[in-house]
């Protein structure tokens, strides 16, 4: 059996390492868990060799578990190292109306940020 390994440092790809440098983010980009799963979905589609094996650590472990739950048929095995999922206080556990309201407010906040020239 042959297996191809691809390592994607999602933190570098989408700015997680600069989480506290809010100016770094593009307007409208929140880098929420949903957006991380979206990024992984796009990468998996690009690889197009399903079902895949996923290994994730910390935030990557959470993303691995969420992706595996959303697309179980696309994942042969998932390994999550220190990725326990969102804490109990996270909005994902709240009522849908509250989650939607908070998401809208965060999007609206990003629209008010000014871009920077580099």
Secondary structure, 3 states (H helix, E strand, C coil): CCCCCCCCCHHHHHCHHHCCCHHHCCCCCCCCHHHHHHHHHHHHHHHCCCCEEEEEECHHHHHHHHHHHHCHHHEEEEEEECCCCCCCCCHHHCCHHHHHHHHHHHHHHHHCCCCCCC
